Amino acid sequence: MSTTQHFWQTGRYLSDGGLETDLIFNRGVDLPEFASFPLVEDEAGREHLRDYYDGYAEVARAHGLGLTLESPTWRASADWGATLGYDAAALERSNRAAIGLLQELRTSYADLPDVRVIGAVGPRGDGYVAAEAMTPEQAADFHLPQVSALADAGADVVGAYTMTTAAEGLGIARAARQVGVPVLVGFTVESDGRLPDGTGLGEAIGRLEEEDAADGYIVNCAHPTHISPGLDAGADWLARVVQVNPNASTLSHAELDEATELDPGDLGLLATSYDGIAAQLPSLAIVGGCCGTDASHVAALAAAWGGASR
């Protein structure tokens, strides 16, 4: 296990919510292929993003928390980029531009206790489905160009979100180690607390821990009541989870995939069930939301979490 001390070990941070679902359903922004990275290409798109992140800066301010700004690059990898007409050079430009925008925002949020930029990496396939699995070696090769672009542009850490297999998470971690940037690896789970490919959450984290591959772990894109069954009471690996970004809805991934309207969920249930899993995660330092959540959901999570006191 790495002994290097990282920012999430010294403070508490607010993350953002469900960027893509908020933009699509609440703000009427068209995002083909659920991709938000093209917004960095023009001023109108950047203004949508500024307005979005400003809302979370306000919540962080109200609760005395630091802020992590996760780049809108979850889909900015080769296969998704090709679907949208982006070649390798265009993708590199977009990844760099996304980090540049967040660095500008960091300057404007100078009154907050601390602001960090996370370069977000998503799965090669659908974040709700365990597609044909890559080997760790294949995953490292595939994700290396994006990881390298995010790191070179100045991301404080690379965050892999919504991984459906341990192998892909391990590959991204290896790519980050190759370029020398800290990395947090995030997994999503189904309603039984297991990864979409059936792997237990603790088993997936244990696979990466064998190589000291990641600097910490994330769980995202699942309701707290779905995450809870995957938390092995008292297990050592629980202390390695530093960020949890839940969905607002208790619907399964399959149900959400078919939904045509946004399900904002039950705010009270979200907060109380989140508080229940937070109590099992001694190193939890970054709190935010995922699909279906907006600043109001994340504010409720921050309030339940107890503000800036540790």
N, C-alpha and C positions, 0 to 999 in steps of 0.2 A: 504494500500500500504506500502510495506517495506521501512523503512527509512535508512537501511544500504547502505552505499555508496560502489559501486562496480567499478572495473577498467574501465569499459566502460563509466562511468560517469565522468572520470577524464582525458581521452585521446581519441585519434583517432587511429583506428586499421585497418590493412588490413587483410582480410581473404584469403583463397585460392579459387580455382575455382572448376571446375567439376572433382573431383579426378578420379572417375571411368571412365567417358567418355574420359578423357585425357589419362589415362593409356591404355584403350582398343583401341581407335581409333588413337591416336597420337603416342603411344609408343609400340603398339603391344603386350601388356600384357594380357594374358588370365585371365578373372575374372568370373568363373562360378557363376551363380545367381547374377551377378553384385556385388559380395562381394569382398572387398579389404582387409578385416582383415586377411585372411590367409597369406598375404604377410609378416606379422611380424614374421612368423614361421621360416624363413630361411634368410641367409645373402643376397642372390640374391634379394629376395623380399624387404628386408629392404633397399637395395641400390636403388631400384626403387623409394621407398618412400622418401628417403633422397634427391635424385635428384629432385623429384617433389617439395618438400617443399623448397628446396634451391632456386628455381626459384621465389617463392613468397617472400622469404627473400630479394632477390635482388630488387624486386619492392618496398617493404616496405622501404628499405634503400634509394632508389632513391627519394622517396616522403616524407621522414622524418616521417614515420608512425610507430606505434607499430605493432606487428604481433600476430594474433591468430592462433594457430596450432590446427586444428580440427582433432581428431583421426580418423583413417580409420576403424571405427567400426559401420558404419551405418547399416550394416547387421549382426552385431555380437550379435544377440539375439536368443532366444531358437528355434523358428520355422525355421528361416533361417539356423541357425547353424546345426540343425538336418538334414536338406536337404543336407548339405555339409559334414555330418558325424561327427559333433562336439557334444559331450555331455556337460553337465553343467560344469564339471571340465575343459574341454578343452576350452570352451568359456571364462570362467573366466581367464584362463591363457592368452588367446589371448587379451582380453580387457586390462589386466594389462600390457602385453608386449607392446601394442600399446601406452599406456600412458608413459611407460618407454622410448620408442624410442623418443617420442616428448620431454620428459624432457632432453634427451641427446642433441637433436637439439637446444632446448632453450639455453643450455650452449654454444653451438657453435655460436649462434646469439647474443652474449653478447653486440655487438656494436649497436644493435637496441635500440630505446627508451624504449621499454618494450616488452616482449614476454609472452603470456599466453597460457595455454593448456586447450582446450575444449574437454571434453569427449562426442563424438557424439553418439546419439541414434536415430535410424530410426523407422519407423512405423512397426507394426507387419506384416502387409500385404504389398501390392504394393503401393509405394508412389504416383502413378498416379491414383489409383482407390480407391474409398470409399467402402471397403468391408463391410461385416457384422460387425456392430459396437459393440465394447466392452463397458461395463459400465466403469465409472472411477475406480471403485473398481477392476474390472477385469484387467484393463490396469495397475493399480498400482502393482498388484500382478505379472503380467507377466513381466513388465520391471524392477522390483526391483532388481533382481540378477545382471543385467548389470549395472544399475545405481550405485549399491553398489560397484561393482568391479572397475568401473571407478573412483569413489570417493575415495575408499581406496587406489588406486594406485597413487593418487595425482593430479587428474584433478582439475583445479581452478574452473571450472564451468561445469555443464552438459548442453549440448545443444541438444534439441529435434528438428530434422529437418524433413520437408516434412510430417507433420501430416495432415491427411485428415479429421479428426473429432475433435471437441472440447473435447469430452470425453476421447480420447486417450491422447491428450495433457495434460488434467487435471490429468489423472492417472500418467503420467510420473512426473509431477510437485509434486504430492503427494508423490511419491516414493523418489524424491530428498529431499523433506522436511523431510521425515522419516529418511534419513541417514545424514541430515545436510549439504548438499552441495547446493550452489547457482544453480539456474536453469533458462535457457532461453528456451522458448517454441516456436517452429517455425511451421508455417502453409504454405501449398502450396495452390495456387488458380488456377482455370480454367481461360479461356480467358475473362470471365465476372467479374472477381475479387472475385468470391465466392469459398469457399472450394468445393472439389469434391462431398461432400454430399449435396451441395446447401446452406449451412450455410454462412451467410455474415461474412466477416473477422472481422468486429467490433463486431458482435454478439458472435463469437467464443472467441475473447479476453475478451469480457465482462463476459462470463461465468467463465473464470478463475479468473478474477478480483474480482468476488463475494467472492472468498475464499482467496484473496491475495496469489494466488497459485504460481505465477511465479515472477521472479525478472526482467523480461523484455521479449520482444517478437521478433521473427524473421519471415521474410517472405522469402521463397526460392523456387527455382525450378519453376519459371514462369517468362516470359519476363516482363519488366517494363510496357509495354503497356497492359498487362493482369492484372498486380497488380493495376494499376492506377484506374480502375473503382471501386475497392473495398475500396478506401480511402475516407472516409466521410469527406469532407472539414470542417476543424475546430473542429472535434470531439476530445474529451479529450483523447481517447484511442490512438490516433496517437503519442502522446508524450511517449507512453510506448514501441514503436517499436524501437529497438536499432540496428538491423542488417537486411540487405536485400542482399540476394545472388540470382541474377536473372539467368535465362537461357539465352543462346546466341540467340536461335531461337525464332521466333514468331509463330512457329507451336504449335498446341494444344498438350495436353498430349497424346491424342489418336493418333494423327499423329506421334508424337515422338516415341511412343511405337511400331509403325509399321516400323519406319525408319531403313534402313540397312546401311546407311552412316551418318556420322556426319554432322550436319548443323551448321556451325560456325556463322551464322547470319550476320547481317550488323553491323559492329563495331561502325560506326557513330550513327546509330539509337539507339543502345544499350546505348551508353554514353549519348546522349541527352535525351532519355526517362528516363534513370536512374536519371539524374540531375533533371528532372521534378518531380519525386516522392520524391527525397531526400529533395526538398524544402518544402515538406509537413510534413516532419518527424523531428521535432526539436531535438529529442534525438538520431538520427542516429549516431552511433559511430563505427560500424564495417561494412566494405564494402568488398564484394567479389563476386564470381560467383558461378554458379551451372552447370547443364548439358550443355555441349558444349563449356564451357569457358575454357581458359587456361590463362597463365600468361599475354599474350598480351591483352586479354579482361579485366582482372582485372587491369592492368596498365592503360588502357584507362578510366576505371571507377574511379580509384584513381585520375587521372588528372582532370577529370570532377568534381570530388568532392572537389577539391581545396587543396589537400595536408594536412599538419598537422595543419593548422590554423583553429580555431573554429570560 
